Amino acid sequence: MRGSLASLVRREEFGVGIAALAIFGFFLAIAPVMGTPGGISTVLYGASTMGIMAVGVALLMIGGEFDLSAGVAVVTSSLTAGLFSWYFVLNVWVGVGVALLVSLLVGAFNGWLLTRTRLPSFIVTLASFLMLTGLNLSVTRAVGGSVASPSISDMDGFDAGRAVFASTLQVGGFSLSVTVLFWLLLTAAGAWILRSTTWGNWIKAVGGDEEAARAQGVPVARVKIGLYMGVALCAWLVGMHMLFAFDTVQSGEGIGNEFLYIIAAVIGGTLLTGGYGSVIGAGIGALIFGMVQKGIVFAEWNPDWFKFFLGLMLLLATIINMTVRKRVKKA
């Protein structure tokens, strides 16, 4: 029994799971609406779009890299699908397919450039962030004549796209966005990859010591390119939800969200130094984000405090993660 408990405590997501329960209890006490079906559904929706991206970002960080273009990549995906379908008057599913291809190419380019130049991921993806930000604005204005993409709600395939990417599921008394299902499935898949596959071992090896991993025959370049393409896939999925939920997208959106994805991963136990972390923990980190964001609204506090609490959680989570990691190494 003691061995099982010790094993549970050592899991990367144990601490963040306790924190999530404490935060939920805190907001439930001061804002009981948090515990209603409507309140829980709202929290889960906010957490799900963050959590989908946190899966890919956490795996990338465990592999020792960052992606500062992840936030605007979501919008690039939405704009590509919307503008391509509208401009060429095509079924929107053609635009969805083109957006997937473009997203994966952006991810592959980031990974390829990183491995070819050996530049820090901060520089490579910061450059991608700036280029995508400029492209989002300039192409949208050139094609649609505005900073927002044209509405595609009356085009062929839109209703089917909304059913797939932006529908609502009735589960008991809860109205859950389909993004919650995507979030849970991706988290489960990411956790399985990390814990039960050769790729998972490669990811941790590359993040822990790239040169040692290369010496042991790990295909470092392939792993890193694959991880960046994984982030791109998650960005495409969230981008399609945005497009079909709102049918038009502002080209300037997404800036700054990349830091929120990183925060969710760090709060969930992923080290900034790479080689250690948890996809499940990142998912719980996204849940904490959703609870704090909506809990402040439910409690009728000044929402200006949200960023303060987010920064405080990041700081505390980083300190706790470092402390736990050192104790686990000594044990």
PyMOL commands that set and color helices and strands:
alter all, ss='L'
color gray80, all
select helices_A, chain A and resi 2-10+14-30+32-35+37-62+70-88+92-117+121-144+158-165+178-196+198-208+210-215+220-246+257-267+279-298+303-330
alter helices_A, ss='H'
color red, helices_A
select strands_A, chain A and resi 168-171+174-177
alter strands_A, ss='S'
color yellow, strands_A
deselect
rebuild
show_as cartoon
